[in-house]
Amino acid sequence: MSVQAISDPIVSSEADPLILVDENDAAQGVLDKAACHDGDGLLHRAFSVFIFNEHGEVLLQRRAAGKRLWPGYWSNSCCSHPRAGESVEEAAQRRTAQELGLNCVLTPLYAFTYHAWFQDLGAEWEHCHVFVGQLTAPRPRVNRHEISAWRWIAPETLTQELAATPERYTPWLALEWATLQGEHRRALPKALGPA
């Protein structure tokens, strides 16, 4: 069996400088990504993106096996961290292009803080800004260093799967999806139909 090398660019590393924040999202300094995720983690700025197609389906990605936290779990379209000197909006656009090969208008909806542990390998403690976008362009071109699989899924199917098999999904996806389907339902792309 032959092994094919991955030619996609490496777009993240444990040395990436992340932005530490307080409970109000005020910057408190910079620390490398590895240290931000060690032990119980340190509160840092992050973002999550949900991209919908013209049929109202949402794009999910399966995290690459090489990820330190939640490898192989299904998650939202794109999630990452702004780096030092970069706005959340700039970071969301950058990573959507780097991970998915997509460029679309992203609309910020809300921000929240969550804390989640992955076995004994570390934790996410993030003040996370949530964006939505709608895509009418061709299919994603995923970066295989970041993503092992992707799929479009109907909102009602995602809600059912999260209830039936939550262990297959990242914890932030479950939290964010519940909020998007609740208080932010009317702000989702119009293709989803009336609230």
ChimeraX commands (.cxc) that place a marker at each C-alpha (Angstrom):
marker #1 position 0.00,0.00,0.00 radius 0.5
marker #1 position 1.47,3.33,-1.03 radius 0.5
marker #1 position 1.34,6.42,1.15 radius 0.5
marker #1 position 0.71,9.75,-0.51 radius 0.5
marker #1 position 2.31,12.83,1.04 radius 0.5
marker #1 position 0.00,15.67,1.97 radius 0.5
marker #1 position 0.90,18.67,-0.16 radius 0.5
marker #1 position -1.48,21.13,1.53 radius 0.5
marker #1 position 0.22,24.01,3.35 radius 0.5
marker #1 position 0.61,23.82,7.12 radius 0.5
marker #1 position -1.56,26.65,8.45 radius 0.5
marker #1 position -1.38,26.17,12.21 radius 0.5
marker #1 position 1.09,25.06,14.84 radius 0.5
marker #1 position 1.42,24.72,18.59 radius 0.5
marker #1 position 3.68,27.82,18.48 radius 0.5
marker #1 position 0.98,30.15,17.10 radius 0.5
marker #1 position 0.73,33.29,19.27 radius 0.5
marker #1 position -2.81,33.40,20.71 radius 0.5
marker #1 position -4.46,36.34,22.47 radius 0.5
marker #1 position -5.13,35.89,26.18 radius 0.5
marker #1 position -8.28,37.71,27.36 radius 0.5
marker #1 position -10.26,38.40,30.52 radius 0.5
marker #1 position -13.95,37.61,31.01 radius 0.5
marker #1 position -14.84,40.78,29.02 radius 0.5
marker #1 position -12.63,39.79,26.05 radius 0.5
marker #1 position -10.08,42.49,26.84 radius 0.5
marker #1 position -6.61,41.45,25.67 radius 0.5
marker #1 position -4.27,40.41,28.48 radius 0.5
marker #1 position -1.19,39.43,26.51 radius 0.5
marker #1 position -0.01,36.75,24.10 radius 0.5
marker #1 position 0.96,33.13,24.66 radius 0.5
marker #1 position 1.70,30.20,22.38 radius 0.5
marker #1 position -1.16,27.87,21.47 radius 0.5
marker #1 position 0.35,24.85,23.23 radius 0.5
marker #1 position 0.53,26.65,26.58 radius 0.5
marker #1 position -3.01,28.04,26.15 radius 0.5
marker #1 position -4.31,24.45,25.90 radius 0.5
marker #1 position -2.14,22.77,28.56 radius 0.5
marker #1 position -3.79,21.48,31.75 radius 0.5
marker #1 position -7.00,23.40,32.42 radius 0.5
marker #1 position -6.15,25.89,29.69 radius 0.5
marker #1 position -5.92,29.67,29.78 radius 0.5
marker #1 position -8.74,31.93,28.59 radius 0.5
marker #1 position -8.03,33.06,25.04 radius 0.5
marker #1 position -9.86,34.59,22.07 radius 0.5
marker #1 position -11.32,32.28,19.43 radius 0.5
marker #1 position -13.96,32.12,16.70 radius 0.5
marker #1 position -16.36,29.62,15.13 radius 0.5
marker #1 position -17.84,29.82,11.63 radius 0.5
marker #1 position -21.02,28.17,10.35 radius 0.5
marker #1 position -21.39,28.20,6.56 radius 0.5
marker #1 position -24.73,27.39,4.93 radius 0.5
marker #1 position -25.40,26.52,1.29 radius 0.5
marker #1 position -28.30,27.57,-0.92 radius 0.5
marker #1 position -30.34,24.60,0.33 radius 0.5
marker #1 position -30.04,25.70,3.94 radius 0.5
marker #1 position -27.60,22.90,4.84 radius 0.5
marker #1 position -24.68,23.62,7.15 radius 0.5
marker #1 position -21.10,22.58,6.35 radius 0.5
marker #1 position -19.45,20.33,8.94 radius 0.5
marker #1 position -15.81,19.27,9.08 radius 0.5
marker #1 position -14.23,16.26,10.72 radius 0.5
marker #1 position -11.11,17.31,12.57 radius 0.5
marker #1 position -7.87,15.75,11.34 radius 0.5
marker #1 position -6.41,12.83,13.26 radius 0.5
marker #1 position -3.31,14.87,14.09 radius 0.5
marker #1 position -5.22,17.42,16.15 radius 0.5
marker #1 position -4.21,17.47,19.82 radius 0.5
marker #1 position -7.73,18.13,21.10 radius 0.5
marker #1 position -10.83,16.34,19.76 radius 0.5
marker #1 position -9.10,14.61,16.78 radius 0.5
marker #1 position -11.55,12.86,14.47 radius 0.5
marker #1 position -14.59,14.62,15.95 radius 0.5
marker #1 position -17.16,16.38,13.79 radius 0.5
marker #1 position -17.29,20.13,14.24 radius 0.5
marker #1 position -18.65,23.30,12.66 radius 0.5
marker #1 position -17.42,24.64,9.32 radius 0.5
marker #1 position -14.30,26.33,10.69 radius 0.5
marker #1 position -12.96,27.23,14.10 radius 0.5
marker #1 position -9.64,28.67,15.24 radius 0.5
marker #1 position -7.98,31.63,16.94 radius 0.5
marker #1 position -6.96,35.11,15.88 radius 0.5
marker #1 position -3.24,35.65,16.22 radius 0.5
marker #1 position -1.55,38.61,17.86 radius 0.5
marker #1 position -2.27,41.78,15.87 radius 0.5
marker #1 position -5.19,40.24,13.97 radius 0.5
marker #1 position -8.89,41.01,14.42 radius 0.5
marker #1 position -11.41,38.23,14.91 radius 0.5
marker #1 position -13.03,39.12,11.58 radius 0.5
marker #1 position -9.69,38.96,9.72 radius 0.5
marker #1 position -8.86,35.63,11.36 radius 0.5
marker #1 position -12.24,34.11,10.48 radius 0.5
marker #1 position -11.82,35.07,6.81 radius 0.5
marker #1 position -8.20,33.86,6.75 radius 0.5
marker #1 position -8.93,30.46,8.25 radius 0.5
marker #1 position -12.05,29.86,6.15 radius 0.5
marker #1 position -9.87,30.35,3.08 radius 0.5
marker #1 position -6.95,28.30,4.46 radius 0.5
marker #1 position -8.97,25.34,5.74 radius 0.5
marker #1 position -11.83,25.20,3.24 radius 0.5
marker #1 position -10.64,27.14,0.20 radius 0.5
marker #1 position -13.74,29.33,0.54 radius 0.5
marker #1 position -14.34,33.06,0.53 radius 0.5
marker #1 position -17.75,34.29,1.58 radius 0.5
marker #1 position -19.21,37.14,3.62 radius 0.5
marker #1 position -19.19,36.24,7.32 radius 0.5
marker #1 position -21.58,37.93,9.72 radius 0.5
marker #1 position -20.78,38.08,13.46 radius 0.5
marker #1 position -23.73,36.95,15.60 radius 0.5
marker #1 position -22.63,36.66,19.22 radius 0.5
marker #1 position -19.77,35.75,21.55 radius 0.5
marker #1 position -19.65,33.50,24.61 radius 0.5
marker #1 position -17.17,31.80,26.92 radius 0.5
marker #1 position -16.91,28.06,27.43 radius 0.5
marker #1 position -14.48,25.65,29.11 radius 0.5
marker #1 position -14.10,22.02,27.99 radius 0.5
marker #1 position -11.54,19.31,28.76 radius 0.5
marker #1 position -10.33,16.57,26.40 radius 0.5
marker #1 position -9.25,13.48,28.34 radius 0.5
marker #1 position -5.95,14.34,30.07 radius 0.5
marker #1 position -4.49,16.05,26.98 radius 0.5
marker #1 position -5.60,19.60,27.68 radius 0.5
marker #1 position -8.54,21.95,27.50 radius 0.5
marker #1 position -10.23,24.66,25.50 radius 0.5
marker #1 position -11.07,27.76,27.53 radius 0.5
marker #1 position -12.22,30.26,24.98 radius 0.5
marker #1 position -14.05,33.50,24.53 radius 0.5
marker #1 position -15.51,32.51,21.18 radius 0.5
marker #1 position -16.99,34.81,18.50 radius 0.5
marker #1 position -19.58,33.04,16.34 radius 0.5
marker #1 position -20.03,33.90,12.65 radius 0.5
marker #1 position -22.40,32.69,9.94 radius 0.5
marker #1 position -22.04,32.85,6.18 radius 0.5
marker #1 position -23.85,31.64,3.09 radius 0.5
marker #1 position -22.09,30.01,0.18 radius 0.5
marker #1 position -23.23,29.79,-3.41 radius 0.5
marker #1 position -19.81,28.87,-4.87 radius 0.5
marker #1 position -18.46,25.38,-5.63 radius 0.5
marker #1 position -17.60,22.74,-3.06 radius 0.5
marker #1 position -14.87,23.24,-0.44 radius 0.5
marker #1 position -11.23,22.38,-1.11 radius 0.5
marker #1 position -10.17,21.23,2.33 radius 0.5
marker #1 position -6.70,21.39,3.86 radius 0.5
marker #1 position -5.97,17.80,4.90 radius 0.5
marker #1 position -3.68,18.88,7.74 radius 0.5
marker #1 position -6.79,20.36,9.37 radius 0.5
marker #1 position -9.73,18.37,8.04 radius 0.5
marker #1 position -10.14,14.63,7.36 radius 0.5
marker #1 position -13.70,14.78,5.93 radius 0.5
marker #1 position -16.55,17.21,5.35 radius 0.5
marker #1 position -20.27,17.09,4.63 radius 0.5
marker #1 position -23.35,19.24,4.19 radius 0.5
marker #1 position -26.11,18.42,6.66 radius 0.5
marker #1 position -29.68,19.64,7.08 radius 0.5
marker #1 position -30.21,21.62,10.29 radius 0.5
marker #1 position -32.87,19.26,11.61 radius 0.5
marker #1 position -30.60,16.26,10.97 radius 0.5
marker #1 position -27.73,17.90,12.83 radius 0.5
marker #1 position -30.03,18.61,15.79 radius 0.5
marker #1 position -31.12,14.94,15.81 radius 0.5
marker #1 position -27.55,13.63,15.55 radius 0.5
marker #1 position -26.33,15.89,18.37 radius 0.5
marker #1 position -29.08,14.49,20.59 radius 0.5
marker #1 position -28.51,10.85,19.59 radius 0.5
marker #1 position -24.69,10.70,19.38 radius 0.5
marker #1 position -23.17,13.76,21.12 radius 0.5
marker #1 position -19.88,11.90,21.61 radius 0.5
marker #1 position -19.16,12.27,17.87 radius 0.5
marker #1 position -19.13,16.08,18.03 radius 0.5
marker #1 position -16.97,18.79,19.58 radius 0.5
marker #1 position -18.45,20.38,22.71 radius 0.5
marker #1 position -18.39,23.89,21.27 radius 0.5
marker #1 position -20.42,22.77,18.24 radius 0.5
marker #1 position -23.19,21.48,20.51 radius 0.5
marker #1 position -23.25,24.70,22.56 radius 0.5
marker #1 position -23.18,26.99,19.55 radius 0.5
marker #1 position -25.76,25.02,17.55 radius 0.5
marker #1 position -28.24,25.18,20.44 radius 0.5
marker #1 position -27.84,28.97,20.59 radius 0.5
marker #1 position -28.08,29.39,16.81 radius 0.5
marker #1 position -31.26,27.32,16.70 radius 0.5
marker #1 position -32.66,29.27,19.66 radius 0.5
marker #1 position -32.12,32.98,20.18 radius 0.5
marker #1 position -30.27,33.58,16.88 radius 0.5
marker #1 position -32.55,31.53,14.61 radius 0.5
marker #1 position -33.86,34.59,12.77 radius 0.5
marker #1 position -30.34,35.75,11.89 radius 0.5
marker #1 position -29.45,32.56,10.00 radius 0.5
marker #1 position -29.32,32.62,6.18 radius 0.5
marker #1 position -32.69,33.13,4.52 radius 0.5
marker #1 position -32.47,29.82,2.66 radius 0.5
marker #1 position -33.39,28.15,5.95 radius 0.5
marker #1 position -36.90,29.51,5.68 radius 0.5
marker #1 position -39.04,31.34,8.24 radius 0.5
marker #1 position -38.29,30.99,11.92 radius 0.5
marker link #1:1,2 radius 0.2
marker link #1:2,3 radius 0.2
marker link #1:3,4 radius 0.2
marker link #1:4,5 radius 0.2
marker link #1:5,6 radius 0.2
marker link #1:6,7 radius 0.2
marker link #1:7,8 radius 0.2
marker link #1:8,9 radius 0.2
marker link #1:9,10 radius 0.2
marker link #1:10,11 radius 0.2
marker link #1:11,12 radius 0.2
marker link #1:12,13 radius 0.2
marker link #1:13,14 radius 0.2
marker link #1:14,15 radius 0.2
marker link #1:15,16 radius 0.2
marker link #1:16,17 radius 0.2
marker link #1:17,18 radius 0.2
marker link #1:18,19 radius 0.2
marker link #1:19,20 radius 0.2
marker link #1:20,21 radius 0.2
marker link #1:21,22 radius 0.2
marker link #1:22,23 radius 0.2
marker link #1:23,24 radius 0.2
marker link #1:24,25 radius 0.2
marker link #1:25,26 radius 0.2
marker link #1:26,27 radius 0.2
marker link #1:27,28 radius 0.2
marker link #1:28,29 radius 0.2
marker link #1:29,30 radius 0.2
marker link #1:30,31 radius 0.2
marker link #1:31,32 radius 0.2
marker link #1:32,33 radius 0.2
marker link #1:33,34 radius 0.2
marker link #1:34,35 radius 0.2
marker link #1:35,36 radius 0.2
marker link #1:36,37 radius 0.2
marker link #1:37,38 radius 0.2
marker link #1:38,39 radius 0.2
marker link #1:39,40 radius 0.2
marker link #1:40,41 radius 0.2
marker link #1:41,42 radius 0.2
marker link #1:42,43 radius 0.2
marker link #1:43,44 radius 0.2
marker link #1:44,45 radius 0.2
marker link #1:45,46 radius 0.2
marker link #1:46,47 radius 0.2
marker link #1:47,48 radius 0.2
marker link #1:48,49 radius 0.2
marker link #1:49,50 radius 0.2
marker link #1:50,51 radius 0.2
marker link #1:51,52 radius 0.2
marker link #1:52,53 radius 0.2
marker link #1:53,54 radius 0.2
marker link #1:54,55 radius 0.2
marker link #1:55,56 radius 0.2
marker link #1:56,57 radius 0.2
marker link #1:57,58 radius 0.2
marker link #1:58,59 radius 0.2
marker link #1:59,60 radius 0.2
marker link #1:60,61 radius 0.2
marker link #1:61,62 radius 0.2
marker link #1:62,63 radius 0.2
marker link #1:63,64 radius 0.2
marker link #1:64,65 radius 0.2
marker link #1:65,66 radius 0.2
marker link #1:66,67 radius 0.2
marker link #1:67,68 radius 0.2
marker link #1:68,69 radius 0.2
marker link #1:69,70 radius 0.2
marker link #1:70,71 radius 0.2
marker link #1:71,72 radius 0.2
marker link #1:72,73 radius 0.2
marker link #1:73,74 radius 0.2
marker link #1:74,75 radius 0.2
marker link #1:75,76 radius 0.2
marker link #1:76,77 radius 0.2
marker link #1:77,78 radius 0.2
marker link #1:78,79 radius 0.2
marker link #1:79,80 radius 0.2
marker link #1:80,81 radius 0.2
marker link #1:81,82 radius 0.2
marker link #1:82,83 radius 0.2
marker link #1:83,84 radius 0.2
marker link #1:84,85 radius 0.2
marker link #1:85,86 radius 0.2
marker link #1:86,87 radius 0.2
marker link #1:87,88 radius 0.2
marker link #1:88,89 radius 0.2
marker link #1:89,90 radius 0.2
marker link #1:90,91 radius 0.2
marker link #1:91,92 radius 0.2
marker link #1:92,93 radius 0.2
marker link #1:93,94 radius 0.2
marker link #1:94,95 radius 0.2
marker link #1:95,96 radius 0.2
marker link #1:96,97 radius 0.2
marker link #1:97,98 radius 0.2
marker link #1:98,99 radius 0.2
marker link #1:99,100 radius 0.2
marker link #1:100,101 radius 0.2
marker link #1:101,102 radius 0.2
marker link #1:102,103 radius 0.2
marker link #1:103,104 radius 0.2
marker link #1:104,105 radius 0.2
marker link #1:105,106 radius 0.2
marker link #1:106,107 radius 0.2
marker link #1:107,108 radius 0.2
marker link #1:108,109 radius 0.2
marker link #1:109,110 radius 0.2
marker link #1:110,111 radius 0.2
marker link #1:111,112 radius 0.2
marker link #1:112,113 radius 0.2
marker link #1:113,114 radius 0.2
marker link #1:114,115 radius 0.2
marker link #1:115,116 radius 0.2
marker link #1:116,117 radius 0.2
marker link #1:117,118 radius 0.2
marker link #1:118,119 radius 0.2
marker link #1:119,120 radius 0.2
marker link #1:120,121 radius 0.2
marker link #1:121,122 radius 0.2
marker link #1:122,123 radius 0.2
marker link #1:123,124 radius 0.2
marker link #1:124,125 radius 0.2
marker link #1:125,126 radius 0.2
marker link #1:126,127 radius 0.2
marker link #1:127,128 radius 0.2
marker link #1:128,129 radius 0.2
marker link #1:129,130 radius 0.2
marker link #1:130,131 radius 0.2
marker link #1:131,132 radius 0.2
marker link #1:132,133 radius 0.2
marker link #1:133,134 radius 0.2
marker link #1:134,135 radius 0.2
marker link #1:135,136 radius 0.2
marker link #1:136,137 radius 0.2
marker link #1:137,138 radius 0.2
marker link #1:138,139 radius 0.2
marker link #1:139,140 radius 0.2
marker link #1:140,141 radius 0.2
marker link #1:141,142 radius 0.2
marker link #1:142,143 radius 0.2
marker link #1:143,144 radius 0.2
marker link #1:144,145 radius 0.2
marker link #1:145,146 radius 0.2
marker link #1:146,147 radius 0.2
marker link #1:147,148 radius 0.2
marker link #1:148,149 radius 0.2
marker link #1:149,150 radius 0.2
marker link #1:150,151 radius 0.2
marker link #1:151,152 radius 0.2
marker link #1:152,153 radius 0.2
marker link #1:153,154 radius 0.2
marker link #1:154,155 radius 0.2
marker link #1:155,156 radius 0.2
marker link #1:156,157 radius 0.2
marker link #1:157,158 radius 0.2
marker link #1:158,159 radius 0.2
marker link #1:159,160 radius 0.2
marker link #1:160,161 radius 0.2
marker link #1:161,162 radius 0.2
marker link #1:162,163 radius 0.2
marker link #1:163,164 radius 0.2
marker link #1:164,165 radius 0.2
marker link #1:165,166 radius 0.2
marker link #1:166,167 radius 0.2
marker link #1:167,168 radius 0.2
marker link #1:168,169 radius 0.2
marker link #1:169,170 radius 0.2
marker link #1:170,171 radius 0.2
marker link #1:171,172 radius 0.2
marker link #1:172,173 radius 0.2
marker link #1:173,174 radius 0.2
marker link #1:174,175 radius 0.2
marker link #1:175,176 radius 0.2
marker link #1:176,177 radius 0.2
marker link #1:177,178 radius 0.2
marker link #1:178,179 radius 0.2
marker link #1:179,180 radius 0.2
marker link #1:180,181 radius 0.2
marker link #1:181,182 radius 0.2
marker link #1:182,183 radius 0.2
marker link #1:183,184 radius 0.2
marker link #1:184,185 radius 0.2
marker link #1:185,186 radius 0.2
marker link #1:186,187 radius 0.2
marker link #1:187,188 radius 0.2
marker link #1:188,189 radius 0.2
marker link #1:189,190 radius 0.2
marker link #1:190,191 radius 0.2
marker link #1:191,192 radius 0.2
marker link #1:192,193 radius 0.2
marker link #1:193,194 radius 0.2
marker link #1:194,195 radius 0.2
view
